[in-house]
């Protein structure tokens, strides 16, 4: 019952994001009528949502004993980071967005679970790709360039001096843009197989003022090894577990890196070994794996069928098969990501 209640409350959060209700309440408490007027929505629906949000403990209400039309609701200041500020590291409303996008596919998932295929990103639709990108954007815009890359002194020095980055599986481009912003002399080439994502990435780069140093290309990452190498840094950020051919892509990344260059992988910080019951991160990642990542990986054949729960030993095996000597885990703390530097063979 607790899980069902939580699921329905997540749906209410997604409605609040989609209808702009949280933004409209940011610093401006409102009655149902005022919220409806501000956002061009129906007052009766607005009232029901406001009441539900207050009952769930998300919104405050000035006088619960007042009549339904007179009650004034507010967004607590501390919740702004979680529900409104797109660049705050606490901004987690995209997780509700993603959950609704993935769960929507359950009837289709029941079909592919029987036959062994899967819907890829294109079939999952724009909500899936945009929600994932929005969830990762605060990290890409902040700690990636301010904490993770500086933890690699040789990489940090190379990028400050105008080095080159190949960002494999760049999605909507926030990782490429974040690195280019953190290192104003660096040049970044983003690669992804999903054409709509690349279109959005190009628009975002122009909006961020880095289009002169950031390029985006639609390409199957497995074929990148045929391109000229010479990159000081090759990144694969939260994408290896999605790949049907992780060994092929890591092999291509190895060839893209210049002598002395670095291949950096970021992936989910799941437990190092399977345990049952598992921790909160593993529970979350298995949920994503069932509804998104494993089906996406199996949408192409042949496929490694990794799934979201890629433990360190699994990545180390892929890296060795791709010609690397091994992997080192960076001493960078993060709630959801583990960072690996792949050692040259």
LUMFI-781364 format. One record per atom (N, C-alpha, C): residue in one letter; y, x, z. Coordinates in steps of 0.001 Angstrom, whole numbers, padded with zeros to 6 digits, always signed. Layout:
// residues N
aYXZ...
// end
This chain:
// residues 345
x-001210+000830+000000x+000000+000000+000000x+001258+000864+000000x+001201+001964+000759x+002355+002856+000787x+002620+003438-000597x+001568+003790-001309x+001739+004360-002653x+002277+003322-003634x+001804+002098-003534x+002308+001038-004410x+003786+000785-004134x+004147+000715-002855x+005559+000529-002508x+006401+001668-003061x+005925+002897-002899x+006662+004051-003406x+006820+003997-004921x+005775+003560-005605x+005844+003458-007063x+006925+002476-007494x+006973+001333-006828x+007983+000335-007177x+009384+000813-006807x+009516+001573-005734x+010819+002114-005375x+011267+003193-006364x+010319+003955-006892x+010651+004919-007943x+011167+004186-009185x+010550+003058-009521x+011035+002267-010652x+012462+001788-010404x+012775+001407-009162x+014133+000978-008842x+015125+002130-008969x+014716+003322-008569x+015575+004501-008730x+015860+004753-010209x+014822+004628-011043x+015017+004836-012476x+015958+003788-013060x+015886+002556-012584x+016843+001541-013030x+018259+001937-012629x+018415+002461-011429x+019740+002885-010992x+020307+004010-011836x+019440+004927-012249x+019899+006004-013140x+020243+005461-014517x+019333+004676-015068x+019486+004205-016440x+020708+003293-016601x+021006+002506-015597x+022126+001560-015674x+023445+002142-015172x+023405+003392-014693x+024622+004031-014216x+025114+003516-012880x+024228+002866-012119x+024650+002275-010854x+024946+003333-009790x+024132+004399-009722x+024428+005437-008735x+025765+006114-009031x+025999+006417-010277x+027274+007056-010637x+028453+006149-010305x+028294+004865-010546x+029374+003926-010272x+029655+003810-008776x+028658+004079-007935x+028828+003999-006485x+029261+005322-005869x+029260+006395-006654x+029597+007722-006146x+031059+007756-005687x+031266+007784-004395x+032613+007812-003849x+033367+006510-003964x+032682+005436-004363x+033359+004151-004581x+032423+003009-004214x+032319+002666-002924x+031457+001556-002506x+031818+000273-003244x+030850-000639-003350x+031072-001840-004155x+030218-002995-003665x+030714-004169-003902x+029902-005379-003784x+029094-005529-005066x+028188-006495-005067x+027392-006727-006272x+028285-007072-007453x+029292-007906-007223x+030190-008284-008308x+030971-007107-008838x+031452-006247-007936x+032216-005075-008372x+031332-004095-009137x+030107-003879-008666x+029203-002966-009371x+028876-003504-010752x+028622-004807-010847x+028316-005403-012144x+029499-005254-013101x+030695-005446-012596x+031883-005338-013446x+032092-003910-013921x+031873-002955-013037x+032075-001547-013403x+031092-001083-014478x+029898-001614-014467x+028825-001090-015313x+028403-002021-016442x+029040-003174-016550x+028677-004101-017619x+027280-004646-017458x+026899-004954-016223x+025564-005469-015949x+025662-006838-015273x+024507-007465-015091x+024473-008811-014526x+024592-008758-013000x+025436-009608-012441x+025707-009578-011002x+024466-009912-010186x+023680-010879-010615x+022501-011270-009823x+021489-010136-009742x+021280-009437-010875x+020390-008284-010834x+020987-007170-009974x+022275-006950-010090x+022932-005913-009293x+022768-006191-007803x+022911-007454-007413x+022777-007806-006004x+021360-007530-005505x+020357-007901-006287x+018965-007679-005859x+018678-006193-005711x+019190-005413-006650x+018971-003962-006605x+019682-003352-005407x+020908-003756-005154x+021648-003229-004005x+020928-003543-002701x+020435-004772-002579x+019713-005136-001373x+018440-004302-001219x+017711-004153-002321x+016480-003363-002268x+016780-001911-001878x+017830-001333-002443x+018187+000052-002149x+018581+000228-000684x+019261-000772-000134x+019634-000710+001277x+018400-000857+002168x+017505-001791+001814x+016271-001978+002573x+015416-000706+002533x+015417-000010+001396x+014647+001225+001245x+015304+002412+001933x+016540+002239+002412x+017218+003315+003117x+017947+004288+002226x+018193+003911+000978x+018907+004799+000054x+020407+004541+000117x+020815+003300+000021x+022234+002940+000106x+022569+002432+001510x+023842+002565+001869x+024336+001980+003111x+024984+000642+002797x+025074-000223+003813x+025740-001508+003653x+026665-001690+004850x+027903-002127+004570x+028902-002168+005643x+028597-003217+006695x+028117-004384+006271x+027872-005466+007213x+026671-006277+006745x+025476-005958+007246x+024290-006691+006798x+024367-008186+007065x+025191-008599+008040x+025277-010023+008371x+026210-010789+007451x+026955-010085+006612x+027874-010755+005689x+027082-011503+004615x+027750-012409+003921x+027109-013128+002837x+026725-012193+001705x+025734-012570+000895x+025258-011694-000179x+026359-011200-001111x+027342-012043-001416x+028392-011649-002338x+029444-010769-001679x+029504-010782-000327x+030542-010040+000384x+030073-008659+000863x+028788-008435+000907x+028294-007145+001401x+028751-006008+000477x+029198-004909+001092x+029677-003758+000313x+028721-002591+000550x+028275-002008-000528x+027255-000966-000474x+027849+000380-000886x+027323+001461-000280x+027821+002795-000604x+026701+003804-000767x+027007+004852-001501x+026077+005968-001686x+026433+007051-000667x+025545+007368+000275x+025849+008405+001254x+026218+009714+000553x+027240+010437+001055x+027683+011668+000378x+026555+012667+000147x+025641+012778+001093x+024559+013742+000948x+023574+013420-000151x+023600+012174-000622x+022666+011775-001678x+023207+012058-003080x+024465+012424-003165x+025062+012661-004479x+024312+013764-005234x+023966+014834-004514x+023270+015954-005155x+021943+015508-005762x+021242+014633-005084x+019918+014205-005525x+019985+013217-006684x+020997+012331-006663x+021006+011183-007571x+022070+011233-008664x+023060+012140-008544x+024193+012092-009468x+024513+013431-010128x+024517+014517-009359x+025006+015804-009867x+023931+016508-010691x+024092+016519-012001x+023060+017006-012918x+022767+018498-012789x+023668+019275-012187x+023459+020714-012082x+023130+021169-010673x+023074+020251-009726x+022715+020621-008361x+021217+020874-008273x+020828+021891-007514x+019411+022222-007396x+018612+021117-006710x+019300+020229-005987x+018619+019106-005354x+018504+017892-006272x+019026+017977-007487x+019029+016849-008412x+017602+016549-008858x+016998+015545-008238x+015599+015242-008520x+015385+013843-009074x+016454+013132-009387x+016277+011811-009990x+015502+011883-011318x+015560+013009-012069x+014734+013063-013288x+013239+012958-013012x+012799+013252-011782x+011378+013102-011478x+010962+011643-011530x+011861+010746-011093x+011580+009315-011218x+011578+008905-012686x+012521+009431-013433x+012627+009182-014881x+011326+009600-015559x+010857+010812-015241x+009630+011320-015855x+008424+010487-015445x+008344+010142-014166x+007192+009358-013702x+007083+008044-014453x+008208+007372-014645x+008176+006096-015376x+007807+006312-016837x+008299+007404-017430x+007974+007692-018827x+006479+007965-019001x+005892+008690-018064x+004484+009047-018177x+003573+007851-017883x+003895+007104-016832x+003052+005978-016442x+003048+004893-017515x+004144+004801-018253x+004234+003819-019335x+003114+004004-020353x+002553+005217-020427x+001531+005524-021430x+000111+005238-020958x-000076+004646-019780x-001422+004467-019234x-002362+003728-020198x-001948+002624-020863x-002885+001987-021807x-003338+002940-022913x-002421+003748-023419x-002783+004722-024449x-003679+005819-023864x-003384+006224-022623x-004191+007256-021992x-005633+006789-021807x-005823+005527-021493x-007192+005012-021354x-007975+005169-022650x-007288+005038-023781x-007949+005220-025080x-008340+006681-025285x-007396+007594-025083x-007684+009003-025375x-008650+009599-024354x-008676+009064-023148x-009641+009548-022163x-011068+009285-022635x-011251+008246-023419x-012591+007946-023941x-012955+008849-025116x-011977+009140-025958x-012279+009873-027198x-012016+011362-027108x-011242+011803-026094x-011018+013231-025903x-009807+013802-026604x-008947+012965-027189x-007725+013479-027821x-006576+013307-026836x-005369+013100-027344x-004247+012895-026432x-002953+012671-027175x-002007+011985-026552x-000673+011863-027150x+000144+013123-026887x+000753+013685-027935x+001645+014824-027763x+003045+014362-027395x+003954+015325-027297x+005326+014987-026912x+005945+013989-027868x+005648+014113-029150x+006255+013203-030126x+005852+011762-029846x+004580+011548-029499x+004124+010193-029226x+004619+009688-027871x+004781+010588-026922x+005260+010164-025602x+006702+009661-025648x+007473+010129-026629x+008808+009594-026817x+009909+010400-026149x+011151+010037-026442x+012301+010815-025952x+012447+010827-024444x+012060+009747-023759x+012209+009741-022301x+011419+010869-021660x+010217+011133-022150x+009376+012168-021560x+010018+013544-021716x+010441+013886-022932x+011011+015214-023137x+012362+015368-022436x+013174+014310-022455x+014500+014413-021851x+014423+014456-020330x+013492+013731-019742x+013347+013757-018287x+012887+015127-017814x+011925+015708-018499x+011463+017037-018103x+012588+018058-018217x+013340+017982-019303x+014447+018922-019492x+015505+018751-018411x+015809+017507-018072x+016816+017252-017038x+016347+017755-015683x+015050+017650-015403x+014525+018120-014120x+014644+019634-013989x+014444+020363-015085x+014481+021825-015043x+015873+022408-015230x+016800+021609-015731x+018116+022135-016078x+018835+022828-014919x+018880+022273-013684x+019592+022977-012612x+019042+024377-012350x+017726+024526-012402x+017143+025853-012206x+017520+026788-013349x+017436+026304-014577x+017765+027143-015725x+019246+027545-015728x+020107+026644-015263x+021542+026927-015256x+021959+027818-014098x+021097+027921-013066x+021472+028683-011886x+020531+029821-011565x+019499+029582-010751x+018658+030676-010253x+017940+031505-011307x+017652+030946-012474x+016997+031759-013498x+017815+033010-013795x+019126+032823-013996x+019979+033957-014318x+020558+034674-013123x+020588+034009-011954x+021211+034624-010781x+020209+035213-009789x+018922+034805-009879x+017934+035294-008932x+016691+035879-009603x+016119+035153-010563x+014841+035581-011140x+015009+036827-012008x+015898+036763-012994x+016060+037922-013884x+016657+039137-013169x+017607+038967-012243x+018063+040138-011492x+016972+040785-010644x+015883+040046-010353x+014770+040642-009618x+013983+041630-010482x+014308+041688-011768x+013724+042655-012704x+014844+043596-013148x+015092+044679-012417x+016270+045517-012683x+016374+046017-014118x+015248+046380-014751x+015310+046875-016120x+015705+045764-017087x+015193+044554-016856x+015574+043420-017693x+017039+043071-017489x+017468+043025-016247x+018860+042729-015925x+019798+043707-016621x+019475+044991-016556x+020323+046007-017189x+020338+045845-018704x+019175+045578-019287x+019107+045441-020743x+019924+044252-021226x+019849+043133-020524x+020584+041941-020963x+022082+042104-020736x+022458+042786-019689x+023888+043039-019484x+024455+043937-020574x+023590+044758-021149x+024023+045680-022204x+023926+045065-023596x+023592+043772-023671x+023522+043126-024978x+022128+042995-025527x+021136+042911-024666x+019743+042819-025094x+019404+041495-025748x+018161+041402-026223x+017681+040229-026948x+016581+039543-026172x+016595+038194-026227x+015608+037381-025535x+014937+036457-026542x+013615+036355-026467x+012867+035329-027199x+012377+034323-026168x+012846+033088-026266x+012512+032037-025304x+011491+031109-025959x+010222+031311-025634x+009122+030579-026262x+008913+029253-025535x+008813+028165-026309x+008661+026852-025699x+009932+026418-025002x+011065+026561-025690x+012380+026369-025067x+012739+024907-024845x+012004+023968-025455x+012322+022559-025266x+013732+022218-025701x+014471+021530-024836x+015834+021115-025174x+016855+022228-025024x+016375+023433-024730x+017242+024608-024818x+017980+025020-023566x+017797+024324-022451x+018588+024668-021261x+018247+026049-020733x+017004+026500-020902x+016649+027850-020455x+017372+028899-021294x+017380+028726-022603x+018071+029673-023484x+019563+029699-023183x+020134+028527-023015x+021565+028424-022729x+021886+029048-021372x+021016+028800-020383x+021235+029370-019061x+021225+030887-019080x+020282+031483-019810x+020233+032942-019888x+021432+033503-020630x+021843+032846-021703x+023011+033311-022452x+024283+033197-021625x+024370+032175-020798x+025542+032001-019945x+025570+033049-018845x+024415+033358-018274x+024347+034353-017203x+024600+035761-017716x+024282+035998-018995x+024434+037329-019589x+025276+037209-020855x+026593+037314-020742x+027485+037036-021874x+027331+037981-023063x+026673+039117-022881x+026480+040035-024002x+025132+039844-024686x+024241+039086-024083x+022881+038948-024609x+022815+037946-025752x+021780+038099-026581x+021482+037155-027652x+020113+036537-027364x+020013+035225-027543x+018788+034508-027194x+018317+033694-028398x+017046+033837-028728x+016419+033034-029775x+015403+032103-029124x+015640+030791-029250x+014739+029806-028680x+013790+029260-029729x+012525+029082-029348x+011497+028614-030275x+010724+027452-029641x+010498+026409-030440x+009699+025285-029958x+009121+024548-031159x+007966+023923-030966x+007304+023210-032053x+007873+021803-032248x+008630+021297-031257x+009110+019922-031283x+010505+019845-031923x+010580+019296-033136x+011841+019267-033882x+012956+018501-033170x+012702+017314-032605x+013786+016619-031896x+014349+017429-030733x+013496+018178-030049x+013983+019017-028957x+014921+020095-029480x+014551+020702-030596x+015386+021758-031160x+016732+021208-031624x+016742+020014-032180x+018017+019403-032581x+018925+019222-031371x+018358+018728-030274x+019138+018537-029056x+019611+019883-028502x+018763+020896-028600x+019117+022214-028091x+020315+022795-028839x+020334+022632-030143x+021463+023155-030922x+022764+022473-030530x+022697+021166-030326x+023888+020426-029893x+024343+020904-028522x+023388+021114-027621x+023730+021560-026269x+024345+022956-026285x+023825+023840-027129x+024372+025195-027209x+025811+025176-027701x+026086+024331-028683x+027459+024205-029165x+028369+023677-028063x+027880+022693-027306x+028678+022142-026227x+028937+023138-025115x+028001+024053-024913x+028150+025066-023869x+028933+026278-024345x+029277+026323-025621x+030061+027436-026154x+029286+028713-026372x+027957+028608-026554x+027153+029817-026743x+026417+029818-028078x+026779+028920-028980x+026055+028802-030249x+026164+030070-031098x+027153+030905-030839x+027290+032148-031597x+026276+033201-031162x+025660+032980-029974x+024690+033961-029475x+023307+033370-029235x+023158+032070-029458x+021883+031407-029209x+021449+030676-030477x+020242+030946-030940x+019693+030242-032097x+018435+029508-031669x+018121+028443-032394x+016919+027667-032104x+016153+027442-033394x+014834+027598-033319x+013985+027492-034499x+012763+026636-034188x+012438+025726-035114x+011212+024941-035000x+010065+025780-035539x+009119+026106-034675x+008015+026957-035097x+006872+026808-034098x+005639+026917-034588x+004474+026987-033728x+004479+028364-033069x+004500+028395-031751x+004647+029657-031034x+003537+030645-031364x+002359+030134-031732x+001269+031039-032053x+001553+031926-033252x+002472+031497-034131x+002815+032290-035304x+003971+033233-035099x+004517+033279-033897x+005703+034109-033668x+005413+035596-033742x+004149+035974-033533x+003822+037384-033576x+004023+038002-034948x+004136+037172-035996x+004367+037687-037338x+005833+038057-037549x+006700+037647-036640x+008114+037971-036762x+008365+039391-036274x+009529+039926-036662x+009912+041239-036174x+010074+041183-034664x+009551+042170-033967x+009638+042212-032518x+010971+042782-032062x+010921+043582-031038x+012129+044231-030555x+012886+043476-029493x+012245+042478-028881x+012934+041724-027833x+012792+042437-026487x+013905+042514-025768x+013877+043113-024435x+013169+042211-023438x+013238+040906-023683x+012610+039937-022796x+012021+038809-023629x+010785+038462-023330x+010135+037291-023927x+009756+036370-022777x+010232+035135-022828x+009966+034195-021741x+009097+033036-022229x+008276+032540-021322x+007510+031307-021533x+007639+030537-020222x+008611+029646-020155x+009011+029012-018908x+008459+027593-018823x+007534+027398-017938x+006856+026123-017698x+006313+025500-018989x+005601+026301-019741x+005022+025763-020977x+003605+026260-021247x+003184+027360-020630x+001880+027929-020973x+000761+026934-020693x+000871+026169-019606x-000211+025233-019276x-000311+024080-020277x+000749+023857-021064x+000735+022803-022083x+000100+023251-023391x-000013+024549-023587x-000353+025073-024908x-001832+024892-025230x-002150+024413-026425x-003561+024343-026822x-004184+025721-026975x-003351+026719-027337x-003861+028079-027537x-003013+029060-026732x-003145+029073-025407x-002314+029973-024602x-002557+031446-024904x-003782+031805-025219x-004060+033212-025525x-003336+033628-026798x-003371+032780-027826x-002675+033102-029073x-001180+033238-028872x-000596+032355-028066x+000849+032420-027838x+001209+033650-027019x+000420+033966-026004x+000705+035162-025212x+000511+036423-026054x-000443+036405-026968x-000610+037540-027885x+000632+037706-028752x+001154+036591-029239x+002383+036643-030035x+003541+037149-029196x+003622+036720-027938x+004691+037189-027049x+004592+038692-026835x+003383+039189-026692x+003199+040642-026515x+003724+041402-027721x+003474+040883-028919x+003946+041566-030121x+005450+041423-030314x+006026+040342-029792x+007473+040160-029903x+008246+041134-029022x+007646+041537-027913x+008356+042408-026974x+008485+043819-027529x+009641+044407-027329x+009868+045801-027722x+009068+046720-026815x+008826+047972-027231x+008217+048934-026306x+009055+049009-025028x+008417+048794-023913x+009153+048767-022657x+009746+047420-022329x+009601+046445-023244x+010121+045101-022995x+009233+044335-022026x+009710+043169-021623x+009029+042387-020585x+008656+041006-021096x+007448+040578-020756x+007034+039194-020977x+006985+038510-019608x+007764+037440-019474x+007901+036731-018201x+007405+035299-018363x+006505+034882-017490x+005984+033521-017490x+006384+032853-016178x+006880+031627-016258x+007084+030797-015075x+006201+029570-015229x+005425+029289-014208x+004584+028089-014260x+004442+027514-012858x+003668+026450-012739x+003663+025679-011506x+003096+026472-010324x+003718+026277-009168x+003318+026993-007961x+002216+026225-007243x+001099+026079-007914x-000039+025382-007320x-000798+026347-006417x-001685+025802-005593x-002491+026642-004713x-003334+027614-005538x-003617+028758-004968x-004362+029770-005705x-005813+029360-005939x-006346+028507-005081x-007715+028026-005247x-007755+026515-005045x-008756+025895-005607x-008933+024444-005456x-009361+024123-004031x-008660+023163-003426x-009058+022643-002116x-008899+021129-002142x-009690+020449-001330x-009624+018986-001275x-009812+018526+000171x-008870+017767+000719x-007623+017331+000097x-006697+018514-000173x-005777+018322-001108x-004855+019379-001475x-003467+019152-000918x-002588+020127-001159x-001216+020050-000695x-000363+019171-001590x+000889+018975-001182x+001789+018074-001900x+002056+018535-003328x+002225+019861-003528x+002511+020347-004876x+001318+020100-005788x+000119+020379-005312x-001066+020136-006142x-001229+018646-006445x-000953+017796-005471x-001044+016354-005725x-000073+015932-006829x+001153+016444-006756x+002158+016117-007771x+001720+016628-009139x+001253+017878-009189x+000909+018484-010465x-000334+017857-011094x-001284+017429-010286x-002419+016711-010857x-001967+015370-011438x-000994+014744-010796x-000451+013507-011356x+000183+013738-012713x+000972+014808-012819x+001568+015141-014118x+000492+015500-015138x-000541+016184-014680x-001588+016611-015604x-002323+015415-016196x-002646+014437-015349x-003357+013254-015827x-002547+012453-016826x-001234+012368-016612x-000413+011457-017405x+000390+012129-018509x+000457+013465-018504x+001296+014124-019517x+000681+015411-020050x+000550+016424-019191x+000310+017778-019697x-001070+017973-020309x-002110+017469-019649x-003441+017612-020248x-003560+016807-021535x-003102+015534-021578x-003141+014820-022857x-002349+015523-023952x-001184+016086-023604x-000403+016817-024603x-001190+018019-025112x-001805+018757-024191x-002577+019921-024606x-003762+019558-025481x-004386+018414-025200x-005554+017997-025974x-005198+017243-027252x-003884+017053-027497x-003471+016366-028719x-003663+017241-029951x-003870+018550-029735x-004193+019483-030820x-005572+020066-030545x-006312+020278-031587x-007644+020861-031459x-007806+022029-032410x-008501+023096-031996x-009118+023276-030685x-008077+023476-029597x-008468+023256-028346x-007518+023361-027252x-008192+023949-026016x-007423+024774-025302x-007920+025321-024044x-008019+024233-022985x-007237+023151-023138x-007283+022054-022177x-006957+022503-020767x-005886+023264-020610x-005557+023856-019306x-005136+022802-018288x-004182+021956-018632x-003632+021012-017680x-002570+021655-016804x-001831+020834-016086x-000697+021321-015299x-001115+022275-014200x-002293+022070-013632x-002721+022867-012480x-003347+024176-012978x-002475+025068-013441x-002921+026378-013923x-002787+027380-012780x-003913+027741-012198x-003885+028649-011061x-003705+030096-011536x-003248+031000-010654x-002952+032371-011080x-004104+033066-011791x-005329+032852-011334x-006465+033518-011985x-006649+033045-013422x-006319+031774-013676x-006435+031263-015044x-005435+031950-015951x-004192+032067-015503x-003186+032765-016310x-003572+034224-016495x-004058+034860-015429x-004453+036265-015542x-005542+036437-016597x-006476+035485-016673x-007509+035555-017691x-006949+035413-019093x-006031+034468-019261x-005383+034323-020572x-004647+035611-020952x-003943+036198-019985x-003162+037408-020258x-004072+038561-020677x-005189+038739-019981x-006115+039817-020353x-006672+039591-021756x-007042+038346-022063x-007567+038053-023394x-006514+038273-024480x-005238+038178-024099x-004147+038388-025058x-003752+039853-025181x-004410+040731-024441x-004152+042156-024572x-003286+042758-023486x-002965+041994-022450x-002199+042540-021331x-003147+043168-020313x-002599+044105-019531x-003400+044772-018507x-003575+043905-017271x-002661+042964-017068x-002728+042107-015901x-001413+041396-015683x-001274+040756-014532x-000033+040047-014217x+000402+040412-012803x+001711+040458-012602x+002298+040671-011283x+003133+039456-010930x+002991+038963-009714x+003794+037841-009242x+005093+038383-008659x+006216+037877-009149x+007508+038347-008666x+007767+037816-007259x+008455+038615-006435x+008783+038174-005077x+010006+037265-005061x+009936+036178-005814x+011023+035199-005896x+010499+033874-005366x+011160+033328-004351x+010714+032088-003747x+011256+030874-004492x+010400+029911-004750x+010797+028662-005376x+009801+027588-004950x+010281+026373-004780x+009402+025310-004293x+008299+024946-005280x+008601+025020-006577x+007664+024503-007584x+007182+025549-008584x+007905+026661-008749x+007552+027642-009770x+007023+028931-009146x+006087+029546-009867x+005641+030913-009577x+005987+031739-010817x+006441+032977-010599x+006946+033799-011696x+006034+035009-011886x+005600+035214-013130x+004644+036267-013441x+005255+037227-014470x+005145+038512-014175x+005463+039539-015173x+004136+040071-015715x+003975+039980-017028x+002726+040399-017646x+002790+041896-017949x+001795+042629-017446x+001778+044088-017620x+001232+044449-019000x+001914+045340-019718x+001436+045747-021046x+000053+046377-020962x-000730+046171-022022x-002061+046751-022056x-002028+048210-022475
// end
